[in-house]
Amino acid sequence: MKKNIKDDIAEILVSEEELSATVKRIASEIDEFYGDRDSRLLLLGILKGSVVFMGELMKHIKVPVEIDFMKVSSYGNSTKTGGAINIILDLYRKDLENTDILIVEDIIDSGNTLSYLVEYLKLKGAKTVRTCTLLDKPSRRVVDFNADHVGLEIPDKFVVGYGLDYAEKYRALPFVGVLKPEIYTV
């Protein structure tokens, strides 16, 4: 008999309904902030975790947006955040000086990745660089970094679903759940 991946979830931390309301609130904040600009707004999704969040978010944003992606790694094969930031897929655009970049991330943990990317994209010539995250774990922060748009602050628990994964599994869950420790502590 096939195993149901929902059986690996200890508890639902953020329901589908709460996720939907949170995404709509963030979209409204983005509309308000970027409503009067005369430059391009680029939603820059960080692969792979942000895909579900960004796809839902852009459906609710009313100001014109473009999308692009970067793939950045700071995780190894463990549940801990590594120190080195590796850019696997970079952003290449000729119009950065007239582009407001809003980095869209699924979760902020240590803050290393987004802190690095903000400075990196400014050095590449972006007009402005701001950040947006669905989930924030400030208790795990190792650098002084706060996102400009934050969905929900969550406790220091290992979460999956709604784009978040463990070993490439659980991304398709429609909620954010806490993974049972026996799954990731082998």
Disulfide bonds with the S-S distance in Angstrom:
none
